[in-house]
Amino acid sequence: MSSSSSLSSSSSSSALHLAVALDGAGWHPAAWREPGARPRDLFSATYWSDIITEAEQGLLDFVTIEDGLGLQSSHFTEPDGRTDQVRGRLDAVLIAARVAPLTRHIGLVPTVVATHTEPFHISKAIATLDYVSSGRAGLRVQVSGRQNEAAHFGRRTIPRIRFGEAYAPEIQDAITELFDEAADYVEVVRRLWDSWEDDSEIRDVATGRFIDRDKLHYIDFEGRHFSVKGPSITPRPPQGQPVVSALGHETVPYRLIARSADIGYVTPHDAGQARAVIDEIRAEQATAGRAGEPLHVFGDLVVFLDDDPAAAAARRDRLDGLAGYEYTSDAKVFTGTPAQLADLLLEWQRAGLSGFRLRPAVIGHDLQAITRGLVPELQRRDAFRRVYEADTLRGLLGLSHPANRYASV
């Protein structure tokens, strides 16, 4: 499958999808020190409800909420001991559940770490979120290769991965194992969501029948990493299958996206890289036997947005000065105006990306620049919605309600 066939709707100029990735005060490590950053509110329900409501007012498809099983760190594989940056998080699934009743349309996609959690628990949590939000739940599956996070649980040993050694054969084997485990994890979660048929609840007071036991199914999953009998204790979610997403930077995580996800987030730095990444994911998708299934590929960008490009660059320089080093990211760091960002997004969309997940450098500034600057600019170009056209996250993404794999035909 070629990159141009990523989704049937991806060739339409009006089909651009937009999400924002929310992490503390923003993606720049000094974001909490900016005016309007609200550092005293980061662990309050009000902060999260305010910023996600702002995202909904901008008609965005969904938000992702970062999470982890260790303190944030400027080092890729280990704690850094810094006390001048935001450290500590609230649980992403619980944030989403708190905000769900306060929103009506936007999708809520918390991060879950497959490496140290159980798929049965997560299937139940995301199914519950789908009920609480009336069909707007998803998850971003993540793996953990940090020894300090493994030490919180004491159930497994993770080899130390040093910067620059990631391509050593033994490290590649360990990374491949983590992602293969994540693929099994998602498969168990998906089967548990299907373990209740859509009409398994009868709720007939007169006859005293609440459920049809014949429509609850054991999943009997036996794999290298999990043995799960099922069924779930939570009925099938309103969407049938909440949206599964994952971030990838190279072949091994691309394979997870191709095998298991509805959305893959990728980090190209130009349109040519975007085409190459999409082609690789499509090839992996065909190998996994999913060539005919819809799979969105979103480009990730960190954004510093101002009406004047010089002001955006100056703000980035000021934040770098506060942090004590130049900020870099796995994703392209964009510094400029909403109109310039719109130009870039539409160029990359023509390369085959169906949407974008933007990471606001400073949520207190750049989120509104997205919702009140970028979105109107895209609307002027007839490249983004003017109203929400669906009530579920799958609907917003053009994904149909999936058949239940266990239901009798």
C-alpha positions as a Markdown table, in Angstrom:
| # | Residue | x | y | z |
|---|---|---|---|---|
| 1 | Met | 0.0 | 0.0 | 0.0 |
| 2 | Ser | 1.4 | 3.4 | -1.0 |
| 3 | Ser | 1.6 | 6.4 | 1.3 |
| 4 | Ser | -1.2 | 8.1 | -0.7 |
| 5 | Ser | -3.7 | 5.4 | 0.5 |
| 6 | Ser | -3.1 | 5.9 | 4.2 |
| 7 | Leu | -6.9 | 6.5 | 4.6 |
| 8 | Ser | -9.5 | 7.0 | 2.0 |
| 9 | Ser | -10.1 | 10.6 | 3.3 |
| 10 | Ser | -6.4 | 11.6 | 3.5 |
| 11 | Ser | -6.3 | 13.1 | 0.0 |
| 12 | Ser | -9.0 | 15.7 | 0.8 |
| 13 | Ser | -7.8 | 19.1 | 1.8 |
| 14 | Ser | -10.6 | 19.3 | 4.4 |
| 15 | Ala | -9.6 | 16.1 | 6.2 |
| 16 | Leu | -6.7 | 17.4 | 8.3 |
| 17 | His | -6.8 | 16.1 | 11.8 |
| 18 | Leu | -5.3 | 18.0 | 14.7 |
| 19 | Ala | -4.4 | 16.8 | 18.2 |
| 20 | Val | -2.3 | 18.3 | 21.0 |
| 21 | Ala | 0.0 | 16.5 | 23.4 |
| 22 | Leu | -0.3 | 17.9 | 26.9 |
| 23 | Asp | 2.6 | 17.5 | 29.4 |
| 24 | Gly | 2.8 | 19.6 | 32.6 |
| 25 | Ala | 3.3 | 23.2 | 31.8 |
| 26 | Gly | 4.6 | 22.5 | 28.3 |
| 27 | Trp | 7.3 | 20.6 | 26.4 |
| 28 | His | 10.1 | 23.1 | 27.0 |
| 29 | Pro | 11.7 | 22.2 | 30.3 |
| 30 | Ala | 11.5 | 25.9 | 31.4 |
| 31 | Ala | 7.9 | 26.3 | 30.4 |
| 32 | Trp | 6.7 | 26.5 | 34.0 |
| 33 | Arg | 8.7 | 29.7 | 34.5 |
| 34 | Glu | 6.9 | 31.6 | 31.8 |
| 35 | Pro | 4.1 | 34.1 | 32.5 |
| 36 | Gly | 0.7 | 32.4 | 32.4 |
| 37 | Ala | 2.2 | 28.9 | 33.0 |
| 38 | Arg | 0.3 | 28.4 | 36.3 |
| 39 | Pro | 2.9 | 26.3 | 38.0 |
| 40 | Arg | 0.9 | 26.2 | 41.3 |
| 41 | Asp | -2.0 | 24.7 | 39.5 |
| 42 | Leu | -0.3 | 21.8 | 37.6 |
| 43 | Phe | -1.6 | 19.2 | 40.0 |
| 44 | Ser | -5.2 | 20.6 | 40.2 |
| 45 | Ala | -8.3 | 19.4 | 38.3 |
| 46 | Thr | -9.0 | 22.9 | 37.3 |
| 47 | Tyr | -5.8 | 23.3 | 35.4 |
| 48 | Trp | -6.5 | 20.2 | 33.3 |
| 49 | Ser | -10.1 | 21.0 | 32.7 |
| 50 | Asp | -9.2 | 24.5 | 31.6 |
| 51 | Ile | -6.6 | 23.5 | 29.1 |
| 52 | Ile | -8.6 | 20.6 | 27.6 |
| 53 | Thr | -11.7 | 22.8 | 27.4 |
| 54 | Glu | -9.5 | 25.3 | 25.4 |
| 55 | Ala | -8.5 | 22.5 | 23.1 |
| 56 | Glu | -12.1 | 21.5 | 22.6 |
| 57 | Gln | -13.1 | 25.1 | 21.8 |
| 58 | Gly | -10.5 | 24.9 | 19.0 |
| 59 | Leu | -12.3 | 21.9 | 17.6 |
| 60 | Leu | -9.3 | 19.6 | 17.9 |
| 61 | Asp | -9.8 | 15.9 | 17.4 |
| 62 | Phe | -8.3 | 14.9 | 20.7 |
| 63 | Val | -5.7 | 15.5 | 23.4 |
| 64 | Thr | -3.0 | 13.1 | 24.5 |
| 65 | Ile | -2.0 | 13.2 | 28.2 |
| 66 | Glu | 1.6 | 12.3 | 29.0 |
| 67 | Asp | 2.4 | 9.8 | 31.8 |
| 68 | Gly | 5.2 | 7.7 | 33.1 |
| 69 | Leu | 6.3 | 5.4 | 35.9 |
| 70 | Gly | 9.3 | 7.5 | 37.0 |
| 71 | Leu | 10.0 | 11.2 | 37.5 |
| 72 | Gln | 10.6 | 13.3 | 34.4 |
| 73 | Ser | 14.2 | 13.5 | 33.3 |
| 74 | Ser | 16.4 | 15.4 | 30.9 |
| 75 | His | 18.3 | 12.1 | 30.3 |
| 76 | Phe | 16.7 | 9.5 | 28.0 |
| 77 | Thr | 17.3 | 6.4 | 30.2 |
| 78 | Glu | 17.8 | 7.6 | 33.8 |
| 79 | Pro | 16.9 | 10.2 | 36.4 |
| 80 | Asp | 18.8 | 13.5 | 36.2 |
| 81 | Gly | 18.4 | 14.8 | 39.8 |
| 82 | Arg | 17.4 | 18.2 | 38.6 |
| 83 | Thr | 15.1 | 20.3 | 40.9 |
| 84 | Asp | 14.7 | 23.3 | 38.6 |
| 85 | Gln | 12.3 | 21.6 | 36.2 |
| 86 | Val | 8.7 | 20.2 | 36.6 |
| 87 | Arg | 8.9 | 16.9 | 38.4 |
| 88 | Gly | 5.9 | 14.7 | 39.3 |
| 89 | Arg | 2.6 | 13.9 | 37.5 |
| 90 | Leu | -1.0 | 13.1 | 38.0 |
| 91 | Asp | -2.3 | 9.8 | 36.6 |
| 92 | Ala | -3.2 | 10.4 | 33.0 |
| 93 | Val | -6.2 | 8.0 | 32.9 |
| 94 | Leu | -7.7 | 9.7 | 36.0 |
| 95 | Ile | -7.2 | 13.2 | 34.5 |
| 96 | Ala | -9.1 | 12.1 | 31.5 |
| 97 | Ala | -11.9 | 10.6 | 33.6 |
| 98 | Arg | -12.1 | 13.8 | 35.6 |
| 99 | Val | -12.3 | 16.0 | 32.5 |
| 100 | Ala | -14.6 | 13.8 | 30.5 |
| 101 | Pro | -17.9 | 15.0 | 32.0 |
| 102 | Leu | -16.8 | 18.6 | 31.5 |
| 103 | Thr | -16.3 | 18.2 | 27.7 |
| 104 | Arg | -18.6 | 17.0 | 24.9 |
| 105 | His | -16.7 | 16.4 | 21.7 |
| 106 | Ile | -12.9 | 16.2 | 22.1 |
| 107 | Gly | -11.2 | 12.8 | 22.3 |
| 108 | Leu | -9.3 | 11.9 | 25.5 |
| 109 | Val | -6.2 | 9.8 | 25.0 |
| 110 | Pro | -4.1 | 9.1 | 28.2 |
| 111 | Thr | -0.7 | 7.5 | 28.0 |
| 112 | Val | -0.4 | 4.0 | 29.5 |
| 113 | Val | 2.9 | 2.1 | 30.1 |
| 114 | Ala | 2.5 | -1.5 | 28.9 |
| 115 | Thr | 5.8 | -2.6 | 30.4 |
| 116 | His | 4.8 | -2.6 | 34.0 |
| 117 | Thr | 1.0 | -2.7 | 34.0 |
| 118 | Glu | -1.5 | -5.4 | 33.4 |
| 119 | Pro | -3.6 | -5.4 | 30.2 |
| 120 | Phe | -6.7 | -6.5 | 32.2 |
| 121 | His | -6.6 | -3.4 | 34.4 |
| 122 | Ile | -6.0 | -1.1 | 31.5 |
| 123 | Ser | -8.8 | -2.6 | 29.4 |
| 124 | Lys | -11.2 | -1.9 | 32.2 |
| 125 | Ala | -9.9 | 1.6 | 32.9 |
| 126 | Ile | -10.1 | 2.7 | 29.2 |
| 127 | Ala | -13.5 | 1.0 | 28.8 |
| 128 | Thr | -14.7 | 2.9 | 31.8 |
| 129 | Leu | -13.3 | 6.2 | 30.3 |
| 130 | Asp | -15.2 | 5.4 | 27.1 |
| 131 | Tyr | -18.4 | 5.2 | 29.1 |
| 132 | Val | -17.7 | 8.3 | 31.2 |
| 133 | Ser | -17.0 | 10.3 | 28.0 |
| 134 | Ser | -19.8 | 8.7 | 25.9 |
| 135 | Gly | -17.4 | 7.3 | 23.3 |
| 136 | Arg | -14.4 | 9.6 | 23.3 |
| 137 | Ala | -11.7 | 7.4 | 24.8 |
| 138 | Gly | -8.4 | 6.2 | 23.5 |
| 139 | Leu | -5.0 | 5.3 | 24.8 |
| 140 | Arg | -1.4 | 5.9 | 23.8 |
| 141 | Val | 0.6 | 2.8 | 24.5 |
| 142 | Gln | 4.2 | 3.3 | 25.7 |
| 143 | Val | 7.1 | 1.0 | 26.7 |
| 144 | Ser | 9.6 | 1.7 | 29.4 |
| 145 | Gly | 13.3 | 0.8 | 29.1 |
| 146 | Arg | 14.4 | 2.6 | 32.3 |
| 147 | Gln | 16.0 | 0.6 | 35.1 |
| 148 | Asn | 14.8 | 3.0 | 37.8 |
| 149 | Glu | 11.2 | 2.4 | 36.7 |
| 150 | Ala | 11.6 | -1.3 | 36.7 |
| 151 | Ala | 12.9 | -1.0 | 40.2 |
| 152 | His | 9.6 | 0.4 | 41.4 |
| 153 | Phe | 8.0 | -3.0 | 40.6 |
| 154 | Gly | 10.8 | -5.5 | 41.2 |
| 155 | Arg | 9.4 | -8.1 | 38.8 |
| 156 | Arg | 11.9 | -7.9 | 35.9 |
| 157 | Thr | 15.4 | -6.8 | 34.9 |
| 158 | Ile | 15.9 | -4.1 | 32.2 |
| 159 | Pro | 19.4 | -3.8 | 30.7 |
| 160 | Arg | 21.0 | -0.4 | 31.1 |
| 161 | Ile | 20.6 | 1.5 | 27.8 |
| 162 | Arg | 23.3 | 4.2 | 27.5 |
| 163 | Phe | 23.0 | 7.1 | 25.1 |
| 164 | Gly | 24.9 | 6.1 | 21.9 |
| 165 | Glu | 24.6 | 2.4 | 22.6 |
| 166 | Ala | 21.0 | 1.8 | 21.5 |
| 167 | Tyr | 22.1 | 0.0 | 18.3 |
| 168 | Ala | 24.2 | -2.6 | 20.0 |
| 169 | Pro | 22.7 | -6.0 | 19.2 |
| 170 | Glu | 21.9 | -6.9 | 22.8 |
| 171 | Ile | 20.1 | -3.6 | 23.3 |
| 172 | Gln | 18.2 | -3.9 | 20.0 |
| 173 | Asp | 17.1 | -7.4 | 21.2 |
| 174 | Ala | 15.9 | -5.9 | 24.5 |
| 175 | Ile | 14.0 | -3.1 | 22.7 |
| 176 | Thr | 12.4 | -5.5 | 20.3 |
| 177 | Glu | 11.3 | -7.6 | 23.2 |
| 178 | Leu | 9.6 | -4.6 | 24.9 |
| 179 | Phe | 7.7 | -3.7 | 21.7 |
| 180 | Asp | 6.7 | -7.3 | 21.0 |
| 181 | Glu | 5.3 | -7.4 | 24.6 |
| 182 | Ala | 3.4 | -4.2 | 23.9 |
| 183 | Ala | 1.9 | -5.7 | 20.8 |
| 184 | Asp | 0.6 | -8.7 | 22.8 |
| 185 | Tyr | -0.6 | -6.2 | 25.5 |
| 186 | Val | -2.7 | -4.3 | 23.0 |
| 187 | Glu | -4.0 | -7.6 | 21.6 |
| 188 | Val | -5.2 | -8.7 | 25.0 |
| 189 | Val | -6.8 | -5.3 | 25.7 |
| 190 | Arg | -8.6 | -5.4 | 22.4 |
| 191 | Arg | -9.9 | -9.0 | 23.0 |
| 192 | Leu | -11.1 | -8.0 | 26.4 |
| 193 | Trp | -13.1 | -5.1 | 24.9 |
| 194 | Asp | -14.7 | -7.6 | 22.6 |
| 195 | Ser | -15.4 | -10.2 | 25.3 |
| 196 | Trp | -18.8 | -8.7 | 25.9 |
| 197 | Glu | -21.0 | -8.5 | 22.8 |
| 198 | Asp | -22.7 | -5.2 | 22.2 |
| 199 | Asp | -26.2 | -6.5 | 23.1 |
| 200 | Ser | -25.1 | -8.8 | 26.0 |
| 201 | Glu | -26.9 | -6.7 | 28.6 |
| 202 | Ile | -30.7 | -7.5 | 28.6 |
| 203 | Arg | -31.7 | -5.6 | 31.7 |
| 204 | Asp | -35.2 | -7.0 | 31.7 |
| 205 | Val | -36.7 | -6.3 | 35.1 |
| 206 | Ala | -39.8 | -8.5 | 34.5 |
| 207 | Thr | -37.9 | -11.7 | 33.8 |
| 208 | Gly | -34.9 | -10.9 | 36.1 |
| 209 | Arg | -32.4 | -11.3 | 33.3 |
| 210 | Phe | -29.6 | -8.7 | 33.4 |
| 211 | Ile | -27.1 | -10.2 | 31.0 |
| 212 | Asp | -27.1 | -13.0 | 28.3 |
| 213 | Arg | -24.3 | -15.3 | 29.5 |
| 214 | Asp | -23.9 | -16.7 | 26.0 |
| 215 | Lys | -22.8 | -13.3 | 24.8 |
| 216 | Leu | -19.9 | -13.1 | 27.3 |
| 217 | His | -16.7 | -14.8 | 26.0 |
| 218 | Tyr | -13.5 | -16.2 | 27.3 |
| 219 | Ile | -10.6 | -14.7 | 25.3 |
| 220 | Asp | -8.2 | -17.6 | 26.3 |
| 221 | Phe | -5.1 | -15.6 | 25.3 |
| 222 | Glu | -1.9 | -17.5 | 25.6 |
| 223 | Gly | 1.3 | -15.8 | 24.6 |
| 224 | Arg | 4.9 | -15.4 | 25.5 |
| 225 | His | 4.1 | -12.4 | 27.8 |
| 226 | Phe | 0.5 | -12.9 | 29.0 |
| 227 | Ser | -2.0 | -15.6 | 29.8 |
| 228 | Val | -5.4 | -14.1 | 30.2 |
| 229 | Lys | -8.7 | -16.0 | 30.3 |
| 230 | Gly | -11.3 | -13.3 | 30.4 |
| 231 | Pro | -14.0 | -12.2 | 30.0 |
| 232 | Ser | -13.7 | -8.5 | 31.1 |
| 233 | Ile | -15.8 | -7.4 | 34.0 |
| 234 | Thr | -16.7 | -4.2 | 32.0 |
| 235 | Pro | -19.2 | -4.4 | 29.1 |
| 236 | Arg | -18.0 | -3.6 | 25.6 |
| 237 | Pro | -17.1 | 0.1 | 25.4 |
| 238 | Pro | -19.5 | 2.5 | 23.5 |
| 239 | Gln | -17.0 | 2.7 | 20.6 |
| 240 | Gly | -16.6 | -1.0 | 20.5 |
| 241 | Gln | -12.8 | -0.5 | 20.3 |
| 242 | Pro | -11.5 | 2.8 | 21.8 |
| 243 | Val | -8.7 | 4.3 | 19.7 |
| 244 | Val | -5.2 | 2.8 | 20.2 |
| 245 | Ser | -2.2 | 5.0 | 19.3 |
| 246 | Ala | 1.6 | 4.8 | 19.7 |
| 247 | Leu | 4.7 | 6.9 | 19.0 |
| 248 | Gly | 7.4 | 5.6 | 16.7 |
| 249 | His | 10.8 | 6.7 | 15.6 |
| 250 | Glu | 12.3 | 3.7 | 13.8 |
| 251 | Thr | 11.4 | 0.2 | 12.4 |
| 252 | Val | 10.7 | -1.6 | 15.7 |
| 253 | Pro | 8.1 | 0.9 | 17.0 |
| 254 | Tyr | 6.8 | 1.4 | 13.4 |
| 255 | Arg | 6.1 | -2.4 | 13.5 |
| 256 | Leu | 4.0 | -1.9 | 16.7 |
| 257 | Ile | 2.0 | 0.9 | 15.0 |
| 258 | Ala | 1.4 | -1.3 | 11.9 |
| 259 | Arg | 0.3 | -4.3 | 13.9 |
| 260 | Ser | -1.6 | -2.8 | 16.7 |
| 261 | Ala | -2.6 | 0.9 | 16.4 |
| 262 | Asp | -5.3 | 3.1 | 14.9 |
| 263 | Ile | -3.0 | 6.1 | 15.0 |
| 264 | Gly | 0.8 | 6.3 | 14.8 |
| 265 | Tyr | 2.7 | 9.4 | 15.8 |
| 266 | Val | 5.9 | 9.9 | 13.8 |
| 267 | Thr | 8.7 | 12.5 | 13.9 |
| 268 | Pro | 9.9 | 13.5 | 10.4 |
| 269 | His | 11.8 | 16.7 | 10.0 |
| 270 | Asp | 10.8 | 17.3 | 6.4 |
| 271 | Ala | 8.3 | 16.1 | 3.8 |
| 272 | Gly | 10.7 | 13.7 | 2.3 |
| 273 | Gln | 11.2 | 12.0 | 5.6 |
| 274 | Ala | 7.5 | 11.9 | 6.1 |
| 275 | Arg | 7.0 | 10.0 | 2.8 |
| 276 | Ala | 9.7 | 7.5 | 3.7 |
| 277 | Val | 8.3 | 6.8 | 7.2 |
| 278 | Ile | 4.8 | 6.4 | 5.8 |
| 279 | Asp | 6.0 | 4.0 | 3.2 |
| 280 | Glu | 7.8 | 1.9 | 5.8 |
| 281 | Ile | 4.7 | 1.8 | 8.1 |
| 282 | Arg | 2.5 | 0.8 | 5.1 |
| 283 | Ala | 4.9 | -2.0 | 4.3 |
| 284 | Glu | 4.9 | -3.2 | 7.9 |
| 285 | Gln | 1.1 | -3.0 | 7.9 |
| 286 | Ala | 0.8 | -5.2 | 4.8 |
| 287 | Thr | 3.2 | -7.7 | 6.4 |
| 288 | Ala | 1.0 | -7.8 | 9.5 |
| 289 | Gly | -2.1 | -8.6 | 7.3 |
| 290 | Arg | -3.7 | -5.2 | 7.9 |
| 291 | Ala | -3.3 | -3.7 | 4.5 |
| 292 | Gly | -7.0 | -3.1 | 4.1 |
| 293 | Glu | -7.5 | -1.5 | 7.6 |
| 294 | Pro | -7.5 | 2.2 | 8.2 |
| 295 | Leu | -4.4 | 3.5 | 10.0 |
| 296 | His | -3.8 | 7.2 | 10.6 |
| 297 | Val | -0.2 | 8.5 | 10.6 |
| 298 | Phe | 0.2 | 11.8 | 12.4 |
| 299 | Gly | 3.3 | 14.0 | 12.4 |
| 300 | Asp | 4.5 | 15.3 | 15.7 |
| 301 | Leu | 5.9 | 18.8 | 16.1 |
| 302 | Val | 6.9 | 21.0 | 19.1 |
| 303 | Val | 5.6 | 24.5 | 18.4 |
| 304 | Phe | 6.6 | 28.0 | 19.6 |
| 305 | Leu | 4.0 | 30.3 | 18.0 |
| 306 | Asp | 3.7 | 34.1 | 17.9 |
| 307 | Asp | 2.3 | 36.6 | 15.5 |
| 308 | Asp | 5.9 | 37.7 | 14.8 |
| 309 | Pro | 8.5 | 35.0 | 13.9 |
| 310 | Ala | 11.2 | 37.0 | 15.7 |
| 311 | Ala | 9.1 | 37.1 | 18.9 |
| 312 | Ala | 8.7 | 33.3 | 18.8 |
| 313 | Ala | 12.5 | 32.8 | 18.3 |
| 314 | Ala | 13.2 | 35.3 | 21.1 |
| 315 | Arg | 10.9 | 33.4 | 23.4 |
| 316 | Arg | 12.6 | 30.1 | 22.6 |
| 317 | Asp | 16.0 | 31.7 | 23.3 |
| 318 | Arg | 14.8 | 33.1 | 26.6 |
| 319 | Leu | 13.5 | 29.7 | 27.7 |
| 320 | Asp | 16.8 | 28.0 | 26.6 |
| 321 | Gly | 18.6 | 30.6 | 28.8 |
| 322 | Leu | 16.5 | 29.7 | 31.8 |
| 323 | Ala | 17.0 | 26.0 | 31.2 |
| 324 | Gly | 20.7 | 26.4 | 30.7 |
| 325 | Tyr | 20.9 | 24.6 | 27.4 |
| 326 | Glu | 19.4 | 24.6 | 23.9 |
| 327 | Tyr | 16.2 | 22.7 | 23.8 |
| 328 | Thr | 16.1 | 19.8 | 21.3 |
| 329 | Ser | 13.5 | 17.1 | 20.7 |
| 330 | Asp | 12.8 | 13.9 | 18.9 |
| 331 | Ala | 10.3 | 15.8 | 16.9 |
| 332 | Lys | 10.9 | 18.9 | 14.7 |
| 333 | Val | 10.8 | 22.1 | 16.7 |
| 334 | Phe | 8.9 | 24.7 | 14.8 |
| 335 | Thr | 9.3 | 28.4 | 15.6 |
| 336 | Gly | 7.2 | 30.9 | 13.8 |
| 337 | Thr | 3.7 | 32.2 | 13.1 |
| 338 | Pro | 0.4 | 30.2 | 12.8 |
| 339 | Ala | 0.3 | 31.0 | 9.1 |
| 340 | Gln | 3.8 | 29.6 | 8.6 |
| 341 | Leu | 2.9 | 26.5 | 10.6 |
| 342 | Ala | -0.2 | 26.1 | 8.4 |
| 343 | Asp | 2.0 | 26.2 | 5.3 |
| 344 | Leu | 4.2 | 23.4 | 6.8 |
| 345 | Leu | 1.3 | 21.2 | 7.9 |
| 346 | Leu | -0.4 | 21.4 | 4.5 |
| 347 | Glu | 2.9 | 20.6 | 2.8 |
| 348 | Trp | 3.4 | 17.5 | 5.0 |
| 349 | Gln | -0.2 | 16.5 | 4.5 |
| 350 | Arg | 0.5 | 16.3 | 0.8 |
| 351 | Ala | 3.3 | 13.9 | 1.7 |
| 352 | Gly | 0.7 | 11.5 | 3.1 |
| 353 | Leu | 0.2 | 12.4 | 6.7 |
| 354 | Ser | -3.4 | 12.5 | 7.7 |
| 355 | Gly | -3.0 | 14.6 | 10.8 |
| 356 | Phe | -0.7 | 16.2 | 13.3 |
| 357 | Arg | -0.1 | 16.0 | 17.0 |
| 358 | Leu | 1.3 | 19.4 | 18.2 |
| 359 | Arg | 3.3 | 19.7 | 21.4 |
| 360 | Pro | 2.9 | 23.2 | 22.8 |
| 361 | Ala | 6.3 | 24.4 | 24.1 |
| 362 | Val | 4.4 | 26.5 | 26.7 |
| 363 | Ile | 0.9 | 25.4 | 27.2 |
| 364 | Gly | -0.1 | 28.7 | 28.7 |
| 365 | His | 0.9 | 30.5 | 25.5 |
| 366 | Asp | 1.1 | 28.0 | 22.6 |
| 367 | Leu | -2.1 | 26.1 | 23.2 |
| 368 | Gln | -4.2 | 29.3 | 22.6 |
| 369 | Ala | -1.9 | 30.1 | 19.6 |
| 370 | Ile | -3.0 | 26.8 | 18.2 |
| 371 | Thr | -6.7 | 27.1 | 19.0 |
| 372 | Arg | -7.1 | 30.8 | 18.3 |
| 373 | Gly | -4.4 | 31.3 | 15.7 |
| 374 | Leu | -3.6 | 28.1 | 13.7 |
| 375 | Val | -7.2 | 26.7 | 13.6 |
| 376 | Pro | -8.7 | 29.9 | 12.2 |
| 377 | Glu | -5.9 | 30.1 | 9.6 |
| 378 | Leu | -6.5 | 26.5 | 8.5 |
| 379 | Gln | -10.3 | 27.2 | 8.4 |
| 380 | Arg | -9.6 | 30.2 | 6.1 |
| 381 | Arg | -7.9 | 27.8 | 3.8 |
| 382 | Asp | -10.8 | 25.3 | 4.0 |
| 383 | Ala | -8.4 | 22.8 | 5.6 |
| 384 | Phe | -10.0 | 22.2 | 9.0 |
| 385 | Arg | -13.5 | 21.6 | 10.4 |
| 386 | Arg | -15.7 | 24.5 | 11.5 |
| 387 | Val | -17.9 | 22.3 | 13.7 |
| 388 | Tyr | -17.6 | 18.9 | 15.3 |
| 389 | Glu | -19.1 | 16.4 | 12.9 |
| 390 | Ala | -19.3 | 13.3 | 15.1 |
| 391 | Asp | -19.9 | 12.5 | 18.8 |
| 392 | Thr | -17.2 | 9.8 | 19.2 |
| 393 | Leu | -13.5 | 9.8 | 18.7 |
| 394 | Arg | -13.7 | 7.1 | 16.1 |
| 395 | Gly | -16.3 | 9.1 | 14.3 |
| 396 | Leu | -14.1 | 12.2 | 14.3 |
| 397 | Leu | -11.3 | 10.1 | 12.8 |
| 398 | Gly | -13.5 | 8.5 | 10.2 |
| 399 | Leu | -13.2 | 5.0 | 11.8 |
| 400 | Ser | -16.3 | 2.8 | 11.7 |
| 401 | His | -17.8 | 0.9 | 14.7 |
| 402 | Pro | -15.9 | -2.4 | 14.6 |
| 403 | Ala | -17.5 | -5.8 | 14.5 |
| 404 | Asn | -17.1 | -7.9 | 17.6 |
| 405 | Arg | -14.7 | -10.8 | 16.9 |
| 406 | Tyr | -16.6 | -13.1 | 19.1 |
| 407 | Ala | -20.1 | -12.4 | 18.0 |
| 408 | Ser | -21.9 | -15.1 | 16.0 |
| 409 | Val | -22.6 | -14.0 | 12.4 |
